[in-house]
Amino acid sequence: MDNAQKHLDKLRKQIDLRLGKGKADEVLQGVDALTGDETPAEIGQWAEKVTEKLEGSIAQEDLIPIREGCACIKANKYSAYNTKYFPQIREKHPDNDEEYLRAVAAFLNGRGRCGKVVEYADGKIICHFGFGHACVCYVTKGGWEKPTSTTWCRCCQGTVKSILQYVFPEKKCTMEIVETFATGGTDCVFSASFSDDPEQLG
């Protein structure tokens, strides 16, 4: 199974999880047939059509977490980031969140999973993918220079969030797109901020 087919399967699951079983069939009708023999250009065209269908059928407050859930690479609660790395860094900065976040950014900087450059600024962790001048999405690689919408970029955002949500497990991690090629930017940059989550604290 190629990357596009795998991505379509993930997208189906995420839509049904968020909106109810069977909703994916309704939303993806007409863009749900892939043979695995498509050229990169055809996959790029398919991704554009999928994006149009999603944006025309799903509210933004649901669409963002659905797309985040489609990330090609995701950490989970068993990952070393949650069970080892972040707890060890926290132990060195138990009472100072700013120092802790700076140390987390320094640790992640250059490791690759959260981009080529990771920095701390104004209470946020900023991740710069720094991959050049064209989109390098695993699904559409070589099929387009850039996505037509940031909706497609939310998958990369999901990869970053899957790690950074464990920086403060007791807080809510909110991701924002600073810039991507879809916005006319020259890099793919995501920021993460952390706030008390009433659902977790209550």
C-alpha positions in Angstrom: 0.0 0.0 0.0 1.5 3.4 -1.0 1.6 6.5 1.1 -1.5 8.0 -0.5 -3.6 4.9 0.2 -2.4 4.8 3.8 -3.2 8.4 4.2 -6.7 7.9 2.8 -7.3 5.1 5.3 -6.1 7.3 8.2 -8.4 10.1 7.0 -11.4 7.8 6.9 -10.7 6.6 10.4 -10.3 10.2 11.7 -13.4 11.5 10.1 -15.5 8.6 11.5 -13.9 9.0 15.0 -14.7 12.7 15.1 -18.0 12.9 13.2 -19.5 9.4 13.5 -19.3 6.1 11.8 -20.1 6.3 8.1 -19.5 10.0 7.8 -16.2 9.4 5.9 -18.0 7.6 3.1 -20.2 10.7 2.7 -17.4 13.3 2.9 -15.0 11.4 0.7 -17.3 10.3 -2.0 -15.7 10.8 -5.4 -12.2 11.1 -4.1 -11.9 7.7 -2.4 -10.7 5.5 -5.2 -6.9 5.1 -5.5 -5.3 2.3 -7.5 -1.7 2.8 -6.2 -0.5 3.4 -9.7 -1.0 7.2 -9.7 1.9 9.4 -10.7 3.1 12.1 -8.2 1.3 14.7 -10.2 -2.0 12.7 -10.0 -1.5 12.3 -6.3 -1.0 16.1 -6.0 -4.3 16.7 -7.9 -6.0 14.1 -5.7 -4.8 15.8 -2.6 -6.2 19.1 -3.8 -9.6 17.6 -4.5 -9.6 15.9 -1.0 -8.8 19.3 0.5 -11.7 20.9 -1.3 -14.0 18.2 -0.2 -12.9 18.5 3.4 -13.2 22.2 3.6 -16.6 22.2 2.0 -18.0 19.5 4.3 -16.4 19.8 7.7 -16.3 22.8 10.2 -12.8 24.1 11.0 -13.1 23.2 14.7 -13.5 19.5 13.6 -11.3 19.6 10.5 -8.1 20.7 12.3 -8.0 17.8 14.8 -9.1 15.4 12.0 -6.1 16.4 9.9 -3.8 16.4 12.9 -4.8 12.8 13.5 -3.7 11.9 10.0 0.0 12.6 10.7 2.3 10.1 9.0 4.6 10.0 12.1 3.1 10.2 15.6 4.4 9.8 19.1 2.2 8.3 21.8 2.2 8.2 25.6 4.7 5.3 25.5 7.2 7.3 23.6 10.6 8.2 25.2 9.6 11.9 25.0 6.8 11.3 27.5 8.4 8.5 29.6 12.0 9.7 29.7 13.2 12.8 28.0 10.7 15.5 29.1 10.5 14.2 32.7 14.3 14.2 33.0 14.4 17.8 31.7 11.6 18.8 34.0 13.5 17.4 37.0 16.3 19.9 36.3 13.8 22.8 36.1 11.0 21.8 38.5 9.9 25.3 39.4 10.6 27.4 36.4 8.4 26.8 33.3 10.4 29.3 31.1 13.7 27.6 31.9 12.1 24.2 31.3 10.7 25.2 27.9 14.0 26.7 26.9 15.7 23.4 27.8 13.1 21.4 25.9 13.6 23.5 22.8 17.4 23.1 23.1 17.0 19.3 23.5 14.7 19.1 20.4 16.8 21.4 18.3 18.5 19.5 15.5 16.9 16.1 16.4 14.7 16.3 13.3 11.3 15.0 14.5 10.1 18.5 15.3 11.9 20.2 12.4 15.5 21.2 11.8 15.4 24.2 14.1 13.5 24.3 17.4 13.5 27.4 19.6 11.8 29.1 22.5 10.1 32.5 22.2 7.5 34.3 24.2 6.3 31.3 26.1 6.0 29.1 22.9 8.1 26.4 21.3 8.6 27.3 17.6 9.5 24.5 15.2 11.1 25.3 11.8 11.0 22.4 9.3 13.6 24.1 7.1 13.4 21.6 4.2 14.0 24.0 1.3 11.7 25.6 -1.1 8.9 23.1 -1.7 6.5 20.9 0.2 8.0 17.6 1.2 4.8 15.9 2.4 5.4 12.1 2.3 2.0 11.6 0.6 2.4 14.2 -2.2 6.2 14.3 -2.5 7.1 15.4 -6.0 3.5 16.0 -6.9 3.3 19.7 -6.3 5.4 22.6 -5.2 3.0 23.6 -2.4 -0.4 22.7 -1.0 -3.3 24.9 -2.0 -4.4 25.3 1.6 -3.0 25.0 5.1 -5.6 22.2 5.7 -3.1 19.8 4.2 -0.4 21.2 6.4 -2.2 20.2 9.6 -0.8 16.7 9.2 2.7 17.9 9.8 1.3 20.0 12.6 -0.1 16.7 14.1 3.3 15.1 14.1 4.7 18.0 16.1 1.8 18.1 18.4 2.0 14.4 19.1 5.4 15.1 20.7 4.9 18.5 22.3 1.6 17.6 24.0 3.8 15.7 26.5 5.9 18.7 27.4 3.2 19.6 30.0 0.9 16.5 30.1 -1.4 18.3 32.5 -1.9 21.3 30.2 -3.5 21.8 26.8 -1.1 22.1 23.9 -2.4 24.4 21.2 -0.7 24.4 17.8 -0.6 27.3 15.3 0.8 27.6 11.8 3.2 30.5 11.7 3.9 30.0 8.0 4.0 27.2 5.4 4.4 27.1 1.7 0.6 27.1 1.5 0.6 30.6 3.0 3.3 31.8 0.7 6.0 31.3 3.2 9.6 30.1 2.6 9.5 27.5 5.4 7.1 25.4 7.3 6.9 26.8 10.9 4.6 25.7 13.7 4.3 27.1 17.2 3.1 25.4 20.3 1.6 27.1 23.4 0.5 25.6 26.6 -2.5 26.5 28.9 -4.4 25.0 31.7 -7.0 22.4 30.4 -10.2 22.6 32.5 -11.2 19.1 31.4 -7.9 17.6 32.7 -7.8 19.8 35.8 -11.4 19.3 36.7 
